[in-house]
Amino acid sequence: MKTLNVIKIGGNVIDDESQLNDFIKSLAVLNEPFILVHGGGKLATDLATRLNIPQQLIEGRRVTDAETLKIATMVYAGYINKNIVAKLQKHTLNSIGLSGADGNLITATKRIDEKIDYGFVGDLSIENVNSNFLKLLLENGLTPVICAITHDNQGQLLNTNADTIASVLGSALATTFQVKLTYCFEKKGVLFNPEDNNSVIKNLNLETFQKLKEEGIINKGMVPKIKNAFDALANGVEDVGITSAENFTNFIKNKTYEGTRITSSF
Amino acid sequence: MKTLNVIKIGGNVIDDESQLNDFIKSLAVLNEPFILVHGGGKLATDLATRLNIPQQLIEGRRVTDAETLKIATMVYAGYINKNIVAKLQKHTLNSIGLSGADGNLITATKRIDEKIDYGFVGDLSIENVNSNFLKLLLENGLTPVICAITHDNQGQLLNTNADTIASVLGSALATTFQVKLTYCFEKKGVLFNPEDNNSVIKNLNLETFQKLKEEGIINKGMVPKIKNAFDALANGVEDVGITSAENFTNFIKNKTYEGTRITSSF
């Protein structure tokens, strides 16, 4: 099977023009096929603030009312997605920006929660991915750049977690490709001490993860991110890792390079 | 040659959810292949107002500074484009939203004007269209939905006139398809009297256009729109017309139905 990288780039790197440019340059010379999934960064929150649209967070998750969905669609599918695509084109890497609605790429189901109304938030699983469409694009030399907006096939767009999209896409493609899934963000990997960027956990298995989670060493947003990583591994993704955008190329090309590698739970 | 419709939908229809839904329903049952090009409507201006970003218009054309380009990209490529795609998907019409950067679909050149700095505005000609990419999508049953944002291949997005994009796309595809180009907006066609929606000019040739323009009967935004229409005709587009979004299907299926048909200048 051919290798395919599924790369998730996190918000903080997107917020920093210089970091983003460096990351895109590294992708342009990667010389391996890839799909890029991007988050949103602070831009959506900033825009909501400027427009006086109050943002509600419940347990770290944004509640997506109609106005917030509009902002997310504008910022993720519009501004960020098209700028990343234009930057990749500059480096002669022929990319195509997509939401889940485009080419019916990713459908999702509006989250139903008995206690909390998350609004226009989508949940998804492997069956929701249109793998044939992705294969068509890849076979024709196009690099998909995917934002975290999906649709329900009933005309409704849905805000969806970008880490989950990357995990589910990787899983859906694992039967066709040897998938390497890498979460890139501003830190060097999962850290023992969030304040110390050199305290990288090199290898993380499910047992260690549970233990570190119970001890509170792994917490907040890292927990769902790592859960997504383990899900992908369980679904047949070959390599799953978490590293910095800066170290990305070294991380995937050199198996001993620093960063966190998610390993089998056994 | 196979028939291909290039359909431009104007701003006022996009601003009205009910009109837009009706138009999209009519596209979903058109049963002919098409490419949809959409404008932006008042949403971009409204957002600029809410964000206190002053908008400068010179001779009816928006000056696109960096902040205005950001808004245009968010509104056109994000909000409007993805909502149209999601609505088409609802009607099981598999569409794909694109800017000019996606798949390197349309490059443009930043406008250089000795007198006026239009900012990040792009001009384009037939050679700027990646027809092969459009053919690939159409052959695979995908309907392109194209917004008026292009790129310069150097990483810069550019705001571009949607009427011109429709004309140039139609022209570029005229060697491969029997192209029917239709400009749809809120009025029934080009009017003798802008106040009277029943004063439609049924057939418009270049000579009549020049005469009506000189008399001031055709003026303002209609002039560049009609110029784009004549350009397409000169470039080999088979049928060019201007009609209402409401009458669109009748207009293209029945050659005597009301609306303006652009005819050869001879």
Interface residues (C-beta under 8 A of the other chain):
Chain A: R50 L51 K70 T73 M74 V75 Y76 A77 G78 Y79 N81 K82 N83 V85 A86 K87 Q89 K90 N94 S95 I96 G97 L98 S99 A101 D102 G103 N104 L136 N140 L142 I149 H151 N153 Q154 G155 Q156 L157
Chain B: R50 L51 K70 T73 M74 V75 Y76 A77 G78 Y79 N81 K82 N83 V85 A86 K87 Q89 K90 N94 S95 I96 G97 L98 S99 A101 D102 G103 N104 L136 N140 L142 I149 H151 N153 Q154 G155 Q156 L157
